[in-house]
Amino acid sequence: MKSDCIQTTICQERKKDPIEMFHSGQLVKVCAPMVRYSKLAFRTLVRKYGCDLCYTPMIVAADFVRSVKARDSEFTTNQGDCPLVVQFAANDARILSDAARIVCPYASGIDINCGCPQRWAMAESYGACLINKPELVQDMVKQVRNQVDNPGFSVSIKIRIHDDLTRTVDLCRKAEATGVSWITVHGRTVEERHQPVHYDAIKIIKENMSIPVIANGDIRNLKEAENVWQITGTDGVMAARGLLANPAMFAGYEETPLKCVWDWIDIALELGTPYICFHQHLMYMMEKITSRQEKKIFNALSSTSAVLDYLTDHYGI
């Protein structure tokens, strides 16, 4: 676990506490947990363009607790990476609380993944299957609260909705009663993938909560973020694919500006980002600003030097 930021106090002094942000009355703009993608370099980039709060990719708590190698590869941070929420996949309260204790000095809080619909996660009793196990969710929240000494350390959950929304409201109320700091709601059921997001359901959940709620699902630009924030009455919005395609979206850009592309190159090279990740982010970022032929050439590039030469030749950066 590599870090330049060891004391929680450094983090809290440099940036607002997430709970304070949610009570500010302003739109809180959040970068979602994205497997392979929402790592330190990308978090650094989106923070530069108006993102208020970032999540790590989902980390399997059991592996994280058991293996130093897993900790070093899965969780990297630095002094500017703040406020930061570490998202865990877990199904055991003791293991989750152990993982929370490990990251507590380096992060603002943890999040329990109760929304991942992937088969492997569901088979391991992680992710979205937890929305049907409110007592287990309560137990995990309670254990983290009991085991982590820092009272300002947040414990949140990210969920999907049930077909019967009363079950989702019941889950959220139980989580709130146990001490959850906030809830992120992806407005689709476990079975839904590309269907329209049920923003009306998110609004109903928010109306039944007294803690902050974040809306998530199909937010691709700042205008959509503001609209979803208004219609749901939530305290923040979380974006995933929208930020991958345009890391500057929260700053109001409709498509990725070339300055953002160059910022990504600087940050990624400085932090030693592996080439595959470095290149894939650029492929996402340049999707809308390149022709089909240009994409074909750019996506086939196989080295950092080739990428830099291509961008210099074609875009003068």
C-alpha positions in Angstrom: 0.0 0.0 0.0 1.9 3.0 -1.3 1.1 6.4 0.1 2.6 9.9 0.6 -0.3 10.8 3.0 -0.1 8.9 6.2 -2.0 11.1 8.7 -5.8 11.4 8.3 -5.5 14.9 9.7 -3.5 16.0 6.7 -6.3 14.9 4.4 -9.0 16.6 6.6 -7.1 19.9 6.8 -6.6 20.1 3.1 -10.1 19.3 1.9 -13.6 19.5 3.1 -15.1 16.5 4.9 -17.6 14.8 2.5 -20.4 15.1 5.0 -19.8 18.9 5.1 -20.0 18.9 1.3 -23.3 17.1 1.3 -24.8 19.6 3.7 -23.5 22.7 1.7 -26.5 22.9 -0.5 -24.2 22.7 -3.5 -24.1 19.9 -6.1 -21.4 17.4 -5.0 -19.8 15.9 -8.0 -18.5 12.3 -7.5 -16.3 10.0 -9.5 -17.7 6.4 -9.3 -15.7 3.3 -8.3 -14.7 1.7 -11.6 -12.7 -1.5 -11.9 -9.3 -0.9 -13.5 -10.1 2.8 -14.1 -10.7 4.9 -11.0 -7.2 4.6 -9.8 -4.9 7.3 -8.4 -3.8 8.8 -11.8 -7.4 9.1 -13.1 -8.7 10.5 -9.7 -5.9 13.1 -9.9 -7.1 14.1 -13.4 -10.8 14.4 -12.6 -10.1 16.4 -9.4 -8.3 18.9 -11.6 -11.6 19.3 -13.5 -14.1 19.9 -10.8 -14.7 16.5 -9.2 -15.3 16.9 -5.5 -15.2 13.3 -4.2 -13.5 10.2 -5.6 -13.9 6.4 -5.0 -11.3 3.7 -5.5 -12.1 0.8 -7.8 -13.9 -2.0 -5.9 -11.4 -4.0 -3.8 -12.2 -7.5 -2.4 -11.9 -7.0 1.3 -10.8 -10.6 2.1 -7.9 -10.4 -0.4 -6.9 -7.0 0.9 -6.8 -8.1 4.5 -5.0 -11.4 3.7 -2.3 -10.2 1.3 0.3 -7.4 1.5 0.8 -7.8 -2.3 -3.0 -7.2 -2.9 -2.8 -4.1 -0.7 0.2 -2.7 -2.6 -1.4 -3.3 -6.0 -5.0 -2.4 -5.3 -4.6 0.7 -3.2 -2.3 3.7 -4.0 -2.9 7.2 -2.8 -1.0 10.5 -2.1 -1.5 13.7 -0.2 -3.6 15.4 -2.9 -5.9 12.4 -3.3 -8.6 13.6 -0.9 -11.4 13.3 0.0 -11.2 9.6 -0.9 -13.6 6.7 -0.3 -12.3 3.2 -0.6 -14.9 0.8 -1.9 -14.9 -2.8 -0.7 -16.7 -6.0 -1.8 -17.4 -7.9 1.4 -19.8 -10.4 2.9 -18.2 -10.7 6.4 -18.4 -8.0 9.0 -15.2 -8.9 10.7 -13.1 -8.9 7.5 -14.6 -5.7 6.4 -13.8 -4.0 9.7 -10.3 -5.2 9.5 -10.0 -3.7 6.0 -11.5 -0.5 7.1 -8.9 -0.2 9.9 -6.1 -0.7 7.5 -7.2 2.2 5.2 -8.5 4.5 7.9 -5.3 6.6 8.1 -5.3 7.1 4.3 -8.9 7.8 3.4 -12.0 9.7 4.4 -14.2 6.6 4.5 -15.2 3.2 3.1 -18.1 2.2 0.9 -19.7 -1.3 0.8 -20.5 -2.4 -2.7 -24.2 -3.5 -2.7 -24.8 -2.9 -6.4 -22.4 -4.8 -8.6 -24.6 -7.1 -10.8 -21.7 -9.2 -12.2 -22.2 -12.9 -11.9 -18.8 -13.6 -10.2 -19.7 -11.0 -7.5 -23.1 -12.4 -6.9 -21.8 -15.9 -6.8 -19.4 -14.9 -4.0 -22.2 -13.1 -2.1 -20.8 -9.7 -2.9 -22.4 -6.7 -4.7 -26.0 -6.5 -5.6 -27.1 -9.7 -3.7 -26.6 -7.7 -0.5 -29.7 -5.6 -1.2 -31.6 -8.7 -0.3 -29.6 -9.1 3.0 -30.3 -5.9 5.0 -29.3 -7.6 8.3 -25.9 -8.5 6.9 -25.4 -4.9 5.6 -26.4 -3.6 9.1 -23.9 -5.9 10.8 -21.1 -4.8 8.5 -21.8 -1.1 9.1 -22.1 -1.7 12.8 -18.8 -3.6 13.0 -16.9 -0.9 11.1 -18.4 1.8 13.4 -17.3 -0.2 16.4 -13.8 -1.0 15.2 -12.6 2.2 13.6 -11.6 4.8 16.2 -12.0 7.9 14.0 -15.6 9.2 14.5 -15.3 11.2 11.3 -14.6 8.2 9.1 -17.5 7.6 6.8 -19.3 4.3 6.1 -21.5 4.4 3.1 -23.2 1.9 0.8 -23.8 1.9 -3.0 -27.0 0.0 -4.0 -29.3 -0.9 -6.9 -33.0 -0.8 -6.5 -35.6 -3.6 -6.1 -38.5 -4.1 -8.5 -40.6 -3.5 -5.3 -39.3 -0.1 -4.2 -40.7 -0.5 -0.7 -37.9 -3.1 -0.1 -35.3 -0.7 -1.2 -36.7 2.0 1.1 -36.7 -0.5 4.0 -33.1 -1.5 3.3 -32.0 2.2 3.3 -33.9 3.0 6.5 -32.3 0.0 8.2 -28.9 1.1 7.0 -29.5 4.7 8.2 -30.6 3.4 11.6 -27.3 1.5 11.9 -25.2 4.6 11.2 -24.6 4.7 7.5 -23.1 8.1 6.5 -24.8 8.3 3.1 -26.2 6.1 0.4 -25.5 6.0 -3.4 -28.4 4.8 -5.5 -27.9 3.4 -9.0 -31.4 3.7 -10.4 -31.6 0.3 -12.0 -32.5 -3.1 -10.8 -30.0 -6.0 -10.8 -31.4 -7.3 -14.1 -31.3 -3.9 -15.9 -28.2 -2.9 -17.8 -29.0 -0.3 -20.5 -32.6 0.5 -19.7 -33.5 4.0 -18.7 -32.5 5.0 -15.2 -35.4 5.2 -12.7 -34.7 8.7 -11.3 -38.2 8.8 -9.9 -37.2 5.8 -7.6 -34.1 7.7 -6.5 -36.3 10.7 -5.6 -38.6 8.5 -3.5 -35.6 7.0 -1.6 -34.2 10.5 -0.9 -37.6 11.7 0.4 -37.5 8.8 2.9 -34.0 9.5 4.2 -32.6 12.1 6.5 -29.0 11.2 5.5 -27.4 12.3 2.2 -28.2 10.4 -1.0 -26.1 10.4 -4.2 -27.8 9.7 -7.6 -26.1 7.4 -10.0 -26.8 6.3 -13.6 -26.3 7.6 -17.1 -24.9 11.0 -16.2 -22.7 12.1 -19.1 -22.3 15.9 -18.8 -22.6 18.7 -16.3 -26.1 19.7 -17.5 -27.4 16.2 -17.0 -25.8 16.1 -13.6 -27.5 19.3 -12.6 -30.8 18.1 -14.0 -30.7 14.8 -12.1 -29.7 16.7 -8.9 -32.7 18.9 -9.3 -35.3 16.3 -10.2 -34.2 13.7 -7.5 -33.6 16.2 -4.7 -30.4 14.3 -3.9 -27.2 15.8 -2.4 -24.8 14.7 -5.1 -24.4 12.9 -8.4 -22.0 10.1 -9.3 -20.7 9.6 -12.8 -18.8 6.6 -14.3 -18.7 6.2 -18.1 -19.4 9.9 -18.6 -16.2 10.7 -16.8 -14.3 8.0 -18.7 -15.3 9.6 -22.0 -14.7 13.1 -20.7 -12.8 13.6 -17.5 -13.5 17.3 -17.7 -17.3 16.9 -17.8 -17.8 18.3 -14.3 -16.0 21.5 -15.3 -18.6 22.0 -18.0 -16.8 20.7 -21.1 -19.1 18.9 -23.6 -16.2 16.8 -24.9 -12.6 16.2 -23.7 -10.5 19.3 -24.3 -7.0 18.7 -25.6 -5.6 20.3 -22.4 -7.2 17.5 -20.5 -5.6 14.9 -22.8 -2.2 16.5 -22.1 -2.9 16.7 -18.4 -3.6 13.0 -18.4 -0.3 12.2 -20.1 1.6 14.3 -17.6 -0.1 12.7 -14.6 0.0 9.2 -15.9 3.7 9.3 -16.8 4.5 11.0 -13.5 2.7 8.3 -11.5 4.0 5.4 -13.5 0.7 4.2 -15.0 1.0 0.9 -16.9 0.8 1.4 -20.6 -2.5 -0.6 -21.1 -4.3 1.6 -18.6 -2.7 4.8 -20.0 -3.7 3.9 -23.5 -7.2 2.8 -22.7 -8.0 6.0 -20.9 -6.9 7.9 -24.0 -9.0 5.7 -26.2 -12.1 6.6 -24.1 -11.2 10.3 -23.9 -10.6 10.7 -27.7 -13.7 8.7 -28.8 -15.7 11.8 -29.7 -12.9 13.9 -31.1 -11.4 11.5 -33.6 -12.7 10.0 -36.8 -13.2 6.3 -37.4 -10.0 6.1 -39.4 -8.0 7.9 -36.7 -9.5 5.7 -34.0 -8.3 2.6 -35.9 -4.8 3.9 -36.1 -4.6 5.3 -32.5 -6.2 2.2 -30.9 -3.5 0.0 -32.5 -0.6 2.0 -31.0 1.5 -0.2 -28.8 3.9 2.1 -26.9 4.0 5.3 -25.0 6.4 6.9 -27.4 4.1 6.0 -30.4 1.2 7.6 -28.6 3.2 10.8 -27.9 4.4 11.0 -31.5 0.8 10.5 -32.8 -0.6 13.2 -30.6 2.1 15.6 -31.4 1.8 15.0 -35.2 -2.0 15.2 -35.2 -2.9 17.6 -32.5 0.3 19.6 -31.9 0.4 18.8 -28.2 
